[in-house]
Amino acid sequence: MGPNTAKKLFGMALAFIAFAGTAHATPGGTITPLITSGALPDTPAAHVDPNTAASPFSGVVSINIRYDGLSYICSGALVGKRQVVSAGHCVDTNGKGSLIDLNKPGNDVRVVFNASSTPGDPGRAVVTASKVQMNPNYAGFGNCPAGVSGFCVNDDLAVITLGQDAPPSAKIYKLAGQQLQANTRLIMAGYGTSGDGIKGYTISPDFRIKRTGQNVVDLFDADDEQGFSGPNEVWYADFDGNGHDTFCGWGLACSAQLANDHESGIGGGDSGGPSFIEQYGELMLIATNTFGGTPDGIVAGAFGTYFGGIALNSYLDYLARATGGAIQVVPEPASAAIFALGLLALAAALRRGRRH
């Protein structure tokens, strides 16, 4: 879809909601816009991760942001011993890109680990951040660069640096280096509002309960600094089921609908949470989850809603700088194969050279 997808969807849906964060959130940890389930017999409980070190989601964290006497919940992914990737709007205190001041009394950002379900276990550590960074192009949710019209959800990234190492039992995720493509199946995780495709949101977010679900990428927005041209920065998907396929019905994109016990949406508190792909036998981070929308006549969180986030390939340089080089980027399989062939060719040339 051409520029600007967010602006056009805003007009179609009449309600474009930021899921979790600051100006768009309700203080105290209950946020009105995790992972929702399909219809019965699927339930939100069936999507709950066991919170063990063996879980592939042991490095998915909840985040408690506190300032001005208020408290918020977001999600994130561990990408280094002390580095967590999340959403920029989670640490924006005024909705205009004002980064939380950790030096101000009463302000802090705490990362909650759930690599164990046993109280007192180190895998359940709560670690306070020593530094928080926001993508320099992020100017607040929905705000576009000067001279660009529309509703921009681009650049909504933050990197949180921990004051001490993460628990060893928490998985550190690598970043898939390729550009996210339409029709890609994503595996999502987070701590936010949950429910099901029929009733919508019925369960509040929880710092200790993470859920997982899946969806398929439909649409993209390109670089807002380039007038919505260039590389894709924002991805979109819809929550299909019970006869609803929103983007297909709007004539925008008709992707596959997953099985009822896999197809999921996101909710408040999921902002900044990871979307993974399966690659080289493990989960690799390829995107974050940051926003959602509710079309007119649809129950919030139910089938027919849509959501999306940030495609991380366009932000590799920023993430490398913000993590101090801690994040590990893995080439896409085709590139890796070409690289391997190059090494074989080099080895053969060296062998030939040694024979002379």
C-alpha atoms as a printed R data frame, in Angstrom:
    type eleno elety resid chain resno       x       y      z
1   ATOM     1    CA   MET     A     1   0.000   0.000  0.000
2   ATOM     2    CA   GLY     A     2   1.276   3.477 -0.812
3   ATOM     3    CA   PRO     A     3   1.976   6.321  1.611
4   ATOM     4    CA   ASN     A     4   0.795   6.690  4.263
5   ATOM     5    CA   THR     A     5  -0.809   3.430  5.415
6   ATOM     6    CA   ALA     A     6  -1.358   4.639  8.977
7   ATOM     7    CA   LYS     A     7  -3.119   7.789  7.798
8   ATOM     8    CA   LYS     A     8  -5.386   5.848  5.427
9   ATOM     9    CA   LEU     A     9  -6.219   3.237  8.042
10  ATOM    10    CA   PHE     A    10  -7.008   6.010 10.499
11  ATOM    11    CA   GLY     A    11  -9.632   7.287  8.080
12  ATOM    12    CA   MET     A    12 -11.055   3.835  7.448
13  ATOM    13    CA   ALA     A    13 -11.144   2.716 11.047
14  ATOM    14    CA   LEU     A    14 -12.068   6.041 12.680
15  ATOM    15    CA   ALA     A    15 -10.130   4.861 15.735
16  ATOM    16    CA   PHE     A    16  -6.371   4.384 15.721
17  ATOM    17    CA   ILE     A    17  -5.160   3.322 19.160
18  ATOM    18    CA   ALA     A    18  -1.630   3.168 20.557
19  ATOM    19    CA   PHE     A    19  -1.278  -0.037 22.550
20  ATOM    20    CA   ALA     A    20   0.586   0.610 25.794
21  ATOM    21    CA   GLY     A    21   2.848   3.504 26.476
22  ATOM    22    CA   THR     A    22   2.525   6.965 27.885
23  ATOM    23    CA   ALA     A    23  -0.032   9.531 26.805
24  ATOM    24    CA   HIS     A    24  -2.160   6.768 25.348
25  ATOM    25    CA   ALA     A    25  -2.060   4.581 28.456
26  ATOM    26    CA   THR     A    26  -4.049   4.422 31.641
27  ATOM    27    CA   PRO     A    27  -1.762   4.707 34.699
28  ATOM    28    CA   GLY     A    28  -1.445   1.996 37.306
29  ATOM    29    CA   GLY     A    29  -0.660  -0.917 34.994
30  ATOM    30    CA   THR     A    30  -4.065  -1.425 33.368
31  ATOM    31    CA   ILE     A    31  -3.880  -0.176 29.817
32  ATOM    32    CA   THR     A    32  -6.852  -0.053 27.498
33  ATOM    33    CA   PRO     A    33  -5.647  -0.863 24.064
34  ATOM    34    CA   LEU     A    34  -0.881  -9.491 25.239
35  ATOM    35    CA   ILE     A    35  -1.704 -11.704 23.048
36  ATOM    36    CA   THR     A    36  -5.360 -12.478 22.321
37  ATOM    37    CA   SER     A    37  -6.592 -15.974 21.530
38  ATOM    38    CA   GLY     A    38  -8.939 -17.235 18.860
39  ATOM    39    CA   ALA     A    39 -12.449 -18.545 19.538
40  ATOM    40    CA   LEU     A    40 -13.308 -21.479 21.795
41  ATOM    41    CA   PRO     A    41 -11.899 -24.032 22.373
42  ATOM    42    CA   ASP     A    42  -8.859 -21.726 22.246
43  ATOM    43    CA   THR     A    43  -8.474 -19.510 25.339
44  ATOM    44    CA   PRO     A    44  -6.006 -16.897 26.632
45  ATOM    45    CA   ALA     A    45  -4.802 -19.468 29.195
46  ATOM    46    CA   ALA     A    46  -3.688 -21.745 26.357
47  ATOM    47    CA   HIS     A    47  -1.237 -19.037 25.210
48  ATOM    48    CA   VAL     A    48   0.505 -18.549 28.581
49  ATOM    49    CA   ASP     A    49   4.247 -19.300 28.570
50  ATOM    50    CA   PRO     A    50   5.430 -21.538 31.453
51  ATOM    51    CA   ASN     A    51   8.182 -19.064 32.495
52  ATOM    52    CA   THR     A    52  11.048 -21.550 32.543
53  ATOM    53    CA   ALA     A    53  14.688 -21.271 31.480
54  ATOM    54    CA   ALA     A    54  13.973 -23.939 28.839
55  ATOM    55    CA   SER     A    55  11.250 -21.805 27.233
56  ATOM    56    CA   PRO     A    56  12.278 -20.160 23.947
57  ATOM    57    CA   PHE     A    57  10.624 -17.015 25.377
58  ATOM    58    CA   SER     A    58  12.738 -16.846 28.570
59  ATOM    59    CA   GLY     A    59  14.350 -13.615 27.328
60  ATOM    60    CA   VAL     A    60  11.028 -11.819 26.736
61  ATOM    61    CA   VAL     A    61  10.672  -9.325 29.588
62  ATOM    62    CA   SER     A    62   8.041  -7.035 31.032
63  ATOM    63    CA   ILE     A    63   9.020  -3.436 31.731
64  ATOM    64    CA   ASN     A    64   7.747  -1.143 34.481
65  ATOM    65    CA   ILE     A    65   8.091   2.567 33.624
66  ATOM    66    CA   ARG     A    66   7.450   4.993 36.492
67  ATOM    67    CA   TYR     A    67   7.379   8.791 36.462
68  ATOM    68    CA   ASP     A    68   5.291  11.627 37.908
69  ATOM    69    CA   GLY     A    69   3.711   9.183 40.349
70  ATOM    70    CA   LEU     A    70   2.365   7.016 37.506
71  ATOM    71    CA   SER     A    71   3.217   3.447 36.547
72  ATOM    72    CA   TYR     A    72   3.079   1.733 33.132
73  ATOM    73    CA   ILE     A    73   3.738  -1.685 31.647
74  ATOM    74    CA   CYS     A    74   5.433  -2.569 28.369
75  ATOM    75    CA   SER     A    75   7.262  -5.582 26.953
76  ATOM    76    CA   GLY     A    76  10.712  -6.113 25.460
77  ATOM    77    CA   ALA     A    77  13.371  -8.575 24.325
78  ATOM    78    CA   LEU     A    78  16.843  -9.200 25.755
79  ATOM    79    CA   VAL     A    79  19.482  -8.753 23.007
80  ATOM    80    CA   GLY     A    80  22.646  -8.566 25.147
81  ATOM    81    CA   LYS     A    81  23.687  -9.232 28.736
82  ATOM    82    CA   ARG     A    82  22.522  -5.719 29.624
83  ATOM    83    CA   GLN     A    83  20.489  -4.580 26.604
84  ATOM    84    CA   VAL     A    84  16.735  -4.748 26.017
85  ATOM    85    CA   VAL     A    85  14.897  -3.600 22.883
86  ATOM    86    CA   SER     A    86  11.444  -2.072 23.400
87  ATOM    87    CA   ALA     A    87   9.223   0.741 22.056
88  ATOM    88    CA   GLY     A    88  10.080   4.439 22.112
89  ATOM    89    CA   HIS     A    89   6.616   5.482 23.250
90  ATOM    90    CA   CYS     A    90   7.038   3.353 26.378
91  ATOM    91    CA   VAL     A    91   9.680   5.765 27.653
92  ATOM    92    CA   ASP     A    92   8.146   8.958 26.222
93  ATOM    93    CA   THR     A    93   6.693  11.036 29.049
94  ATOM    94    CA   ASN     A    94   4.617  13.524 27.054
95  ATOM    95    CA   GLY     A    95   3.701  11.802 23.789
96  ATOM    96    CA   LYS     A    96   6.043  14.140 21.897
97  ATOM    97    CA   GLY     A    97   9.293  12.249 22.177
98  ATOM    98    CA   SER     A    98  10.374  13.468 25.622
99  ATOM    99    CA   LEU     A    99  12.624  10.743 27.021
100 ATOM   100    CA   ILE     A   100  12.133   9.783 30.672
101 ATOM   101    CA   ASP     A   101  14.722  11.432 32.939
102 ATOM   102    CA   LEU     A   102  16.177   8.677 35.116
103 ATOM   103    CA   ASN     A   103  17.869  11.267 37.325
104 ATOM   104    CA   LYS     A   104  14.584  12.808 38.411
105 ATOM   105    CA   PRO     A   105  13.430  11.574 41.841
106 ATOM   106    CA   GLY     A   106  10.649   9.019 41.521
107 ATOM   107    CA   ASN     A   107  11.510   8.157 37.921
108 ATOM   108    CA   ASP     A   108  12.826   4.734 36.952
109 ATOM   109    CA   VAL     A   109  12.585   1.950 34.395
110 ATOM   110    CA   ARG     A   110  12.659  -1.597 35.766
111 ATOM   111    CA   VAL     A   111  12.996  -4.762 33.677
112 ATOM   112    CA   VAL     A   112  11.171  -7.820 35.037
113 ATOM   113    CA   PHE     A   113  12.591 -11.226 34.057
114 ATOM   114    CA   ASN     A   114  10.506 -14.380 33.961
115 ATOM   115    CA   ALA     A   115  12.977 -17.145 33.161
116 ATOM   116    CA   SER     A   116  11.609 -19.037 36.178
117 ATOM   117    CA   SER     A   117   8.267 -19.432 37.901
118 ATOM   118    CA   THR     A   118   9.819 -20.144 41.318
119 ATOM   119    CA   PRO     A   119   9.617 -17.206 43.750
120 ATOM   120    CA   GLY     A   120  13.082 -16.031 44.758
121 ATOM   121    CA   ASP     A   121  14.794 -17.664 41.797
122 ATOM   122    CA   PRO     A   122  17.410 -15.433 40.075
123 ATOM   123    CA   GLY     A   123  15.495 -15.968 36.826
124 ATOM   124    CA   ARG     A   124  12.757 -13.721 38.249
125 ATOM   125    CA   ALA     A   125  15.077 -10.787 38.871
126 ATOM   126    CA   VAL     A   126  13.865  -7.198 38.619
127 ATOM   127    CA   VAL     A   127  16.718  -5.066 37.278
128 ATOM   128    CA   THR     A   128  16.684  -1.259 37.222
129 ATOM   129    CA   ALA     A   129  17.898   0.467 34.068
130 ATOM   130    CA   SER     A   130  21.024   2.613 34.207
131 ATOM   131    CA   LYS     A   131  20.331   4.187 30.806
132 ATOM   132    CA   VAL     A   132  17.453   4.530 28.367
133 ATOM   133    CA   GLN     A   133  17.736   5.614 24.725
134 ATOM   134    CA   MET     A   134  15.065   6.510 22.201
135 ATOM   135    CA   ASN     A   135  15.491   6.420 18.421
136 ATOM   136    CA   PRO     A   136  16.525   9.993 17.483
137 ATOM   137    CA   ASN     A   137  13.891  10.214 14.733
138 ATOM   138    CA   TYR     A   138  11.019   9.346 17.081
139 ATOM   139    CA   ALA     A   139   9.003  12.492 17.827
140 ATOM   140    CA   GLY     A   140   6.012  11.015 19.632
141 ATOM   141    CA   PHE     A   141   3.314   8.560 18.596
142 ATOM   142    CA   GLY     A   142   1.655   9.629 15.358
143 ATOM   143    CA   ASN     A   143   3.928  12.624 14.845
144 ATOM   144    CA   CYS     A   144   5.608  12.974 11.447
145 ATOM   145    CA   PRO     A   145   8.887  14.704 10.556
146 ATOM   146    CA   ALA     A   146   8.736  18.369  9.618
147 ATOM   147    CA   GLY     A   147   7.301  18.800  6.142
148 ATOM   148    CA   VAL     A   148   5.730  15.308  6.059
149 ATOM   149    CA   SER     A   149   1.961  15.001  6.379
150 ATOM   150    CA   GLY     A   150   0.203  11.974  7.767
151 ATOM   151    CA   PHE     A   151   0.027   9.876 10.913
152 ATOM   152    CA   CYS     A   152   3.489   8.407 11.531
153 ATOM   153    CA   VAL     A   153   4.154   5.362 13.682
154 ATOM   154    CA   ASN     A   154   7.737   4.982 12.407
155 ATOM   155    CA   ASP     A   155  10.951   5.023 14.479
156 ATOM   156    CA   ASP     A   156   9.158   3.857 17.642
157 ATOM   157    CA   LEU     A   157  12.179   2.125 19.174
158 ATOM   158    CA   ALA     A   158  14.022   2.281 22.489
159 ATOM   159    CA   VAL     A   159  17.031   0.497 23.948
160 ATOM   160    CA   ILE     A   160  17.173  -0.022 27.713
161 ATOM   161    CA   THR     A   161  20.561  -0.632 29.351
162 ATOM   162    CA   LEU     A   162  20.458  -2.613 32.584
163 ATOM   163    CA   GLY     A   163  22.388  -1.642 35.700
164 ATOM   164    CA   GLN     A   164  23.619  -5.227 36.051
165 ATOM   165    CA   ASP     A   165  23.780  -8.365 33.923
166 ATOM   166    CA   ALA     A   166  20.558 -10.170 33.107
167 ATOM   167    CA   PRO     A   167  19.977 -13.548 34.765
168 ATOM   168    CA   PRO     A   168  22.020 -16.243 32.965
169 ATOM   169    CA   SER     A   169  18.828 -18.286 32.503
170 ATOM   170    CA   ALA     A   170  17.266 -15.576 30.306
171 ATOM   171    CA   LYS     A   171  17.769 -16.166 26.586
172 ATOM   172    CA   ILE     A   172  19.615 -13.478 24.595
173 ATOM   173    CA   TYR     A   173  18.055 -13.088 21.143
174 ATOM   174    CA   LYS     A   174  19.865 -12.587 17.875
175 ATOM   175    CA   LEU     A   175  18.454 -10.282 15.239
176 ATOM   176    CA   ALA     A   176  17.476 -11.637 11.830
177 ATOM   177    CA   GLY     A   177  19.317  -9.431  9.370
178 ATOM   178    CA   GLN     A   178  16.912  -9.638  6.441
179 ATOM   179    CA   GLN     A   179  14.104  -7.252  5.558
180 ATOM   180    CA   LEU     A   180  10.697  -8.413  6.790
181 ATOM   181    CA   GLN     A   181   8.479  -9.537  3.890
182 ATOM   182    CA   ALA     A   182   4.705  -9.679  3.396
183 ATOM   183    CA   ASN     A   183   3.141 -13.092  4.141
184 ATOM   184    CA   THR     A   184   5.820 -13.846  6.760
185 ATOM   185    CA   ARG     A   185   4.521 -15.765  9.794
186 ATOM   186    CA   LEU     A   186   5.467 -13.942 12.995
187 ATOM   187    CA   ILE     A   187   5.655 -15.421 16.496
188 ATOM   188    CA   MET     A   188   4.752 -12.726 19.037
189 ATOM   189    CA   ALA     A   189   5.195 -12.536 22.805
190 ATOM   190    CA   GLY     A   190   4.279 -10.030 25.491
191 ATOM   191    CA   TYR     A   191   2.651  -9.237 28.826
192 ATOM   192    CA   GLY     A   192  -0.317  -7.121 27.817
193 ATOM   193    CA   THR     A   193  -4.088  -7.117 27.827
194 ATOM   194    CA   SER     A   194  -5.595 -10.375 26.620
195 ATOM   195    CA   GLY     A   195  -8.929 -11.893 25.685
196 ATOM   196    CA   ASP     A   196 -10.351 -13.750 22.707
197 ATOM   197    CA   GLY     A   197 -11.534 -13.090 19.184
198 ATOM   198    CA   ILE     A   198 -15.209 -13.027 20.152
199 ATOM   199    CA   LYS     A   199 -15.373 -11.020 23.382
200 ATOM   200    CA   GLY     A   200 -12.248  -8.946 22.820
201 ATOM   201    CA   TYR     A   201 -10.200  -7.751 25.783
202 ATOM   202    CA   THR     A   202 -11.227  -9.249 29.132
203 ATOM   203    CA   ILE     A   203  -7.891  -9.806 30.963
204 ATOM   204    CA   SER     A   204  -5.597  -7.095 32.337
205 ATOM   205    CA   PRO     A   205  -1.832  -7.084 31.724
206 ATOM   206    CA   ASP     A   206   0.490  -8.685 34.274
207 ATOM   207    CA   PHE     A   207   4.246  -8.261 34.800
208 ATOM   208    CA   ARG     A   208   4.583 -12.002 35.481
209 ATOM   209    CA   ILE     A   209   2.271 -13.514 32.825
210 ATOM   210    CA   LYS     A   210   3.537 -13.642 29.257
211 ATOM   211    CA   ARG     A   211   1.557 -15.022 26.356
212 ATOM   212    CA   THR     A   212   2.516 -15.974 22.837
213 ATOM   213    CA   GLY     A   213   0.653 -16.044 19.535
214 ATOM   214    CA   GLN     A   214   1.141 -15.777 15.800
215 ATOM   215    CA   ASN     A   215   0.006 -13.786 12.799
216 ATOM   216    CA   VAL     A   216   0.966 -13.086  9.183
217 ATOM   217    CA   VAL     A   217   2.363  -9.795  7.861
218 ATOM   218    CA   ASP     A   218   0.075  -7.935  5.442
219 ATOM   219    CA   LEU     A   219   1.283  -4.387  4.735
220 ATOM   220    CA   PHE     A   220   4.099  -1.922  5.234
221 ATOM   221    CA   ASP     A   221   4.852   1.776  5.599
222 ATOM   222    CA   ALA     A   222   8.199   2.982  4.227
223 ATOM   223    CA   ASP     A   223  10.578   5.599  5.641
224 ATOM   224    CA   ASP     A   224   8.681   8.690  6.826
225 ATOM   225    CA   GLU     A   225  11.852  10.807  6.657
226 ATOM   226    CA   GLN     A   226  11.876  10.038  2.915
227 ATOM   227    CA   GLY     A   227   8.209  10.889  2.403
228 ATOM   228    CA   PHE     A   228   7.200   7.220  2.739
229 ATOM   229    CA   SER     A   229   9.632   5.935  0.129
230 ATOM   230    CA   GLY     A   230  12.737   3.817  0.548
231 ATOM   231    CA   PRO     A   231  12.999   0.892  2.985
232 ATOM   232    CA   ASN     A   232   9.998  -0.448  4.892
233 ATOM   233    CA   GLU     A   233   9.961   0.628  8.540
234 ATOM   234    CA   VAL     A   234   6.462  -0.295  9.786
235 ATOM   235    CA   TRP     A   235   4.549  -3.571  9.402
236 ATOM   236    CA   TYR     A   236   0.796  -4.315  9.703
237 ATOM   237    CA   ALA     A   237  -1.303  -7.443 10.238
238 ATOM   238    CA   ASP     A   238  -4.984  -8.099 10.929
239 ATOM   239    CA   PHE     A   239  -6.592 -10.494 13.419
240 ATOM   240    CA   ASP     A   240  -8.538 -12.857 11.150
241 ATOM   241    CA   GLY     A   241 -11.360 -15.118 12.229
242 ATOM   242    CA   ASN     A   242 -15.132 -15.598 12.521
243 ATOM   243    CA   GLY     A   243 -15.587 -14.277  8.985
244 ATOM   244    CA   HIS     A   244 -13.368 -11.202  9.492
245 ATOM   245    CA   ASP     A   245 -10.383 -10.510  7.227
246 ATOM   246    CA   THR     A   246 -10.146  -6.739  7.479
247 ATOM   247    CA   PHE     A   247  -7.326  -5.871  5.111
248 ATOM   248    CA   CYS     A   248  -8.615  -8.265  2.465
249 ATOM   249    CA   GLY     A   249 -12.105  -6.816  2.793
250 ATOM   250    CA   TRP     A   250 -10.685  -3.326  2.346
251 ATOM   251    CA   GLY     A   251  -8.887  -4.472 -0.806
252 ATOM   252    CA   LEU     A   252  -5.440  -3.935  0.681
253 ATOM   253    CA   ALA     A   253  -3.926  -7.409  1.231
254 ATOM   254    CA   CYS     A   254  -5.217 -10.979  1.517
255 ATOM   255    CA   SER     A   255  -2.729 -13.038  3.516
256 ATOM   256    CA   ALA     A   256  -3.169 -16.510  4.997
257 ATOM   257    CA   GLN     A   257  -5.313 -17.013  8.094
258 ATOM   258    CA   LEU     A   258  -3.629 -19.224 10.670
259 ATOM   259    CA   ALA     A   259  -5.300 -21.985 12.662
260 ATOM   260    CA   ASN     A   260  -7.720 -20.821 15.371
261 ATOM   261    CA   ASP     A   261  -5.282 -21.735 18.171
262 ATOM   262    CA   HIS     A   262  -2.424 -19.806 16.521
263 ATOM   263    CA   GLU     A   263  -3.971 -16.655 15.002
264 ATOM   264    CA   SER     A   264  -3.638 -13.858 17.561
265 ATOM   265    CA   GLY     A   265  -3.738 -10.127 18.109
266 ATOM   266    CA   ILE     A   266  -1.956  -7.918 20.639
267 ATOM   267    CA   GLY     A   267  -3.097  -5.648 23.451
268 ATOM   268    CA   GLY     A   268  -2.004  -2.950 25.883
269 ATOM   269    CA   GLY     A   269   1.262  -3.828 27.593
270 ATOM   270    CA   ASP     A   270   2.520  -5.683 24.508
271 ATOM   271    CA   SER     A   271   4.138  -2.517 23.170
272 ATOM   272    CA   GLY     A   272   7.846  -3.057 22.591
273 ATOM   273    CA   GLY     A   273   7.401  -6.819 22.728
274 ATOM   274    CA   PRO     A   274   9.124  -8.992 20.142
275 ATOM   275    CA   SER     A   275   7.990 -10.579 16.920
276 ATOM   276    CA   PHE     A   276  10.196 -13.501 15.931
277 ATOM   277    CA   ILE     A   277  10.788 -15.739 12.950
278 ATOM   278    CA   GLU     A   278  12.153 -19.274 13.149
279 ATOM   279    CA   GLN     A   279  15.590 -19.439 11.548
280 ATOM   280    CA   TYR     A   280  18.580 -21.753 11.988
281 ATOM   281    CA   GLY     A   281  16.573 -23.759 14.512
282 ATOM   282    CA   GLU     A   282  15.880 -20.871 16.909
283 ATOM   283    CA   LEU     A   283  13.734 -17.796 17.379
284 ATOM   284    CA   MET     A   284  15.267 -14.653 15.925
285 ATOM   285    CA   LEU     A   285  14.023 -11.139 16.517
286 ATOM   286    CA   ILE     A   286  12.832  -9.421 13.333
287 ATOM   287    CA   ALA     A   287  10.271  -6.846 14.493
288 ATOM   288    CA   THR     A   288   8.612  -5.218 17.497
289 ATOM   289    CA   ASN     A   289   4.899  -4.773 18.297
290 ATOM   290    CA   THR     A   290   3.812  -1.193 18.987
291 ATOM   291    CA   PHE     A   291   0.274  -0.210 17.916
292 ATOM   292    CA   GLY     A   292  -3.187  -1.357 16.913
293 ATOM   293    CA   GLY     A   293  -6.473  -0.185 15.506
294 ATOM   294    CA   THR     A   294 -10.158  -1.010 15.927
295 ATOM   295    CA   PRO     A   295 -12.426  -0.595 12.871
296 ATOM   296    CA   ASP     A   296 -15.873   0.879 13.386
297 ATOM   297    CA   GLY     A   297 -18.322  -1.756 14.630
298 ATOM   298    CA   ILE     A   298 -15.617  -4.135 15.896
299 ATOM   299    CA   VAL     A   299 -15.094  -4.953 19.594
300 ATOM   300    CA   ALA     A   300 -11.638  -3.842 20.797
301 ATOM   301    CA   GLY     A   301  -9.275  -6.812 20.716
302 ATOM   302    CA   ALA     A   302 -11.671  -9.067 18.781
303 ATOM   303    CA   PHE     A   303 -11.478 -10.575 15.299
304 ATOM   304    CA   GLY     A   304 -11.294  -7.807 12.703
305 ATOM   305    CA   THR     A   305  -8.896  -5.553 14.613
306 ATOM   306    CA   TYR     A   306  -5.422  -4.849 13.247
307 ATOM   307    CA   PHE     A   307  -2.010  -4.032 14.656
308 ATOM   308    CA   GLY     A   308   1.673  -3.794 13.811
309 ATOM   309    CA   GLY     A   309   5.043  -2.464 14.774
310 ATOM   310    CA   ILE     A   310   8.581  -1.727 13.680
311 ATOM   311    CA   ALA     A   311  10.493  -3.802 11.105
312 ATOM   312    CA   LEU     A   312  13.993  -3.867 12.565
313 ATOM   313    CA   ASN     A   313  16.075  -4.315  9.410
314 ATOM   314    CA   SER     A   314  15.788  -0.586  8.708
315 ATOM   315    CA   TYR     A   315  17.238   0.204 12.142
316 ATOM   316    CA   LEU     A   316  20.299  -2.059 12.252
317 ATOM   317    CA   ASP     A   317  22.752   0.846 12.527
318 ATOM   318    CA   TYR     A   318  20.769   2.487 15.322
319 ATOM   319    CA   LEU     A   319  20.484  -0.767 17.278
320 ATOM   320    CA   ALA     A   320  24.209  -1.473 16.897
321 ATOM   321    CA   ARG     A   321  25.067   1.983 18.252
322 ATOM   322    CA   ALA     A   322  22.484   1.991 21.030
323 ATOM   323    CA   THR     A   323  23.530  -1.446 22.299
324 ATOM   324    CA   GLY     A   324  27.236  -0.640 22.068
325 ATOM   325    CA   GLY     A   325  27.633  -3.427 19.505
326 ATOM   326    CA   ALA     A   326  26.100  -6.028 21.837
327 ATOM   327    CA   ILE     A   327  23.294  -7.009 19.455
328 ATOM   328    CA   GLN     A   328  24.186  -9.888 17.127
329 ATOM   329    CA   VAL     A   329  22.787  -9.667 13.582
330 ATOM   330    CA   VAL     A   330  22.538 -12.930 11.637
331 ATOM   331    CA   PRO     A   331  22.516 -12.786  7.810
332 ATOM   332    CA   GLU     A   332  19.500 -14.189  6.003
333 ATOM   333    CA   PRO     A   333  19.966 -17.811  4.875
334 ATOM   334    CA   ALA     A   334  20.597 -16.978  1.190
335 ATOM   335    CA   SER     A   335  23.287 -14.443  2.104
336 ATOM   336    CA   ALA     A   336  24.814 -16.889  4.548
337 ATOM   337    CA   ALA     A   337  24.965 -19.559  1.834
338 ATOM   338    CA   ILE     A   338  26.642 -17.165 -0.591
339 ATOM   339    CA   PHE     A   339  29.101 -16.168  2.130
340 ATOM   340    CA   ALA     A   340  29.869 -19.821  2.840
341 ATOM   341    CA   LEU     A   341  30.490 -20.502 -0.849
342 ATOM   342    CA   GLY     A   342  32.829 -17.530 -0.870
343 ATOM   343    CA   LEU     A   343  34.777 -19.015  2.013
344 ATOM   344    CA   LEU     A   344  35.003 -22.345  0.189
345 ATOM   345    CA   ALA     A   345  36.288 -20.597 -2.908
346 ATOM   346    CA   LEU     A   346  38.844 -18.718 -0.817
347 ATOM   347    CA   ALA     A   347  39.955 -21.949  0.848
348 ATOM   348    CA   ALA     A   348  40.379 -23.613 -2.549
349 ATOM   349    CA   ALA     A   349  42.436 -20.662 -3.793
350 ATOM   350    CA   LEU     A   350  44.662 -20.857 -0.724
351 ATOM   351    CA   ARG     A   351  45.186 -24.566 -1.263
352 ATOM   352    CA   ARG     A   352  46.126 -23.940 -4.886
353 ATOM   353    CA   GLY     A   353  48.496 -21.228 -3.763
354 ATOM   354    CA   ARG     A   354  50.227 -23.556 -1.335
355 ATOM   355    CA   ARG     A   355  50.816 -26.098 -4.080
356 ATOM   356    CA   HIS     A   356  52.863 -23.638 -6.187
